[in-house]
Amino acid sequence: MAQFDDIDRRILAFLMEDARRSFREIADEVDRSAPTVSNRVERLEELGVIRRFTVDIDRSALSGTNRSLLTVSTAPRTASALGSELADHDAVEHVFRGVGGKVVATVLMSSSDLEHLLSDLSEEFDTADWSVEPLAESKWHPQLGGEDAFGLVCTICGNTISEGGETVEVDSGDRHAVCCSSCATAISEQYERLAAEEETP
């Protein structure tokens, strides 16, 4: 499996800046051919580095409703479920979950709708502490990080993948990047075990 390199990093940076940029434009910037850029983007998609291409919309400009910052302190064991509940709601834009049980979300809805949402969630998560405040400003600038932090991470052990890395394709068609043959075996066995469990009546 080819390692990530500076060309991959630059391609990602250009796409993060403007996902509508054509492969030909990016190719000119990175001094490669358009088919090469296309192949690299496809590989990054297959490996799950690029999840999707999307549009950044300011929904408050369209709806006229309020954007609020919701902060919830709950038990760490229930934080994941709470985060998922919030993320499933159409009016919730971003959800962040800390390791200590804190969940923060940006919400775009009227005061009365927000009150109903909190009332419903409070019944399910009755030990949580809730805090809501109007959001004065929001900035969102995803970054790749420094060059030292750039690298594909093994699906199994979490190590950064070096030259000896492998790509494993499972029966579902999903591809996983792993750092070594041991992790490749581990993920194959994991999927085989899950498949066997599904077949068991």
C-alpha positions in Angstrom: 0.0 0.0 0.0 1.4 3.4 -1.0 2.2 5.8 1.9 0.6 9.2 2.1 2.9 11.8 0.9 3.0 15.6 0.4 1.0 15.4 -2.8 -1.9 13.7 -0.9 -1.6 16.4 1.7 -1.7 19.2 -0.8 -4.7 17.7 -2.7 -6.6 17.5 0.6 -5.8 21.0 1.4 -7.0 22.3 -1.9 -10.3 20.3 -1.6 -10.8 21.6 1.9 -10.4 25.1 0.7 -12.9 24.6 -2.2 -14.4 21.1 -2.9 -15.7 22.4 -6.3 -12.1 22.7 -7.6 -11.6 20.6 -10.6 -9.0 17.8 -10.7 -7.3 19.7 -13.6 -6.9 22.8 -11.4 -5.5 20.8 -8.6 -3.2 18.9 -11.0 -1.7 22.2 -12.1 -1.1 23.2 -8.5 0.6 19.9 -7.5 2.4 19.4 -10.8 0.7 16.1 -11.6 -1.8 15.0 -14.3 -5.5 15.2 -13.7 -5.9 11.4 -13.9 -3.3 11.1 -11.1 -5.2 13.5 -8.9 -8.4 11.6 -9.7 -6.8 8.3 -8.7 -5.4 9.7 -5.5 -8.8 11.2 -4.5 -10.5 7.9 -5.2 -8.0 6.1 -3.0 -8.5 8.6 -0.2 -12.3 8.0 -0.5 -11.8 4.2 -0.4 -9.7 4.5 2.7 -12.3 6.7 4.4 -10.0 9.8 4.6 -12.5 11.7 2.4 -16.0 10.8 3.6 -18.0 13.1 1.4 -18.1 16.3 -0.6 -20.6 18.8 0.9 -21.7 22.4 1.0 -21.3 24.8 4.0 -24.6 26.6 4.3 -25.4 29.4 6.8 -28.9 28.1 7.8 -29.6 31.1 9.9 -29.5 33.3 6.8 -32.2 31.1 5.3 -34.5 30.4 8.2 -34.2 33.5 10.5 -34.2 31.2 13.5 -31.7 31.5 16.4 -28.4 29.7 16.6 -27.7 28.5 20.2 -24.8 26.8 22.0 -26.0 23.8 24.0 -23.7 22.4 26.7 -24.6 19.2 28.5 -22.8 17.6 31.4 -23.7 14.0 31.9 -22.3 10.6 33.0 -19.6 9.4 30.6 -21.5 6.2 30.0 -24.5 8.1 28.6 -22.7 10.9 26.7 -22.4 8.8 23.5 -26.1 8.1 23.4 -26.9 11.7 24.1 -24.6 12.9 21.3 -26.2 10.4 18.9 -29.7 11.7 19.8 -28.7 15.3 19.2 -26.9 14.4 15.9 -30.0 12.8 14.6 -32.0 16.0 15.0 -32.4 18.1 11.8 -31.9 21.4 13.6 -28.5 20.3 15.2 -25.5 21.4 13.2 -22.5 20.1 15.1 -22.1 17.8 18.1 -18.8 17.4 20.1 -18.4 14.9 22.9 -15.5 15.1 25.4 -14.1 12.1 27.2 -15.4 13.2 30.5 -19.1 13.2 29.7 -19.5 16.7 28.3 -21.5 17.2 25.1 -21.5 20.5 23.2 -23.8 21.1 20.2 -24.8 24.1 18.0 -28.5 24.2 17.5 -30.6 26.2 15.0 -34.2 26.5 16.1 -36.7 28.8 17.7 -36.8 29.2 21.5 -40.0 27.3 21.8 -38.8 24.4 19.6 -35.5 24.3 21.6 -37.5 24.2 24.8 -39.5 21.2 23.5 -36.3 19.4 22.4 -34.7 19.9 25.9 -37.9 18.7 27.6 -37.9 15.5 25.6 -34.2 14.8 26.1 -34.4 15.6 29.8 -36.9 12.8 30.3 -34.4 10.3 28.8 -31.3 11.8 30.3 -32.7 12.9 33.6 -29.4 13.2 35.4 -27.8 15.6 32.9 -27.1 19.3 33.5 -28.2 21.5 30.6 -27.0 25.0 29.6 -28.1 27.0 26.6 -26.8 30.4 25.5 -27.2 32.4 22.3 -24.3 31.9 19.9 -22.7 35.2 19.0 -20.4 33.9 16.4 -19.3 30.6 14.8 -16.2 29.8 12.8 -15.4 26.5 11.3 -12.0 25.9 9.7 -11.0 22.2 9.6 -7.2 21.8 9.2 -5.0 19.0 8.3 -2.5 19.8 11.1 1.3 19.8 10.8 3.2 17.6 8.4 4.4 15.5 11.3 0.8 14.7 12.3 -0.1 13.6 8.7 -0.5 9.9 8.2 -3.0 7.1 7.9 -3.9 5.4 11.2 -4.2 1.6 11.5 -7.9 0.5 11.9 -6.9 -2.1 14.5 -4.1 -0.8 16.7 -4.2 2.9 16.0 -0.5 3.1 15.0 0.6 5.4 12.1 1.0 3.3 9.0 4.4 3.2 7.4 5.8 1.6 4.3 4.8 -1.9 5.5 1.1 -1.0 5.6 -1.6 -3.1 3.9 -5.1 -2.5 2.6 -7.7 -5.2 3.5 -10.9 -5.5 1.6 -13.7 -7.3 3.5 -16.8 -9.0 2.1 -18.9 -5.9 2.4 -16.6 -4.1 0.0 -15.2 -1.8 2.7 -11.5 -1.2 2.6 -9.4 -0.9 5.8 -5.9 0.4 6.1 -3.7 -1.5 8.6 -0.1 -1.3 9.6 1.1 -4.9 9.4 0.1 -8.5 8.5 -0.9 -9.2 12.1 -3.5 -6.4 12.0 -4.6 -7.5 8.5 -5.3 -11.0 9.9 -7.1 -9.5 13.0 -9.5 -7.4 10.9 -10.3 -10.3 8.6 -11.0 -12.6 11.5 -13.1 -9.9 13.1 -15.3 -9.7 10.0 -15.5 -13.5 9.6 -16.6 -13.7 13.3 -19.3 -11.1 12.8 -20.5 -12.7 9.6 -20.8 -16.1 11.4 -22.7 -14.5 14.3 -25.2 -13.0 11.8 -25.8 -16.4 10.1 -26.4 -18.1 13.5 -30.1 -18.4 14.2 
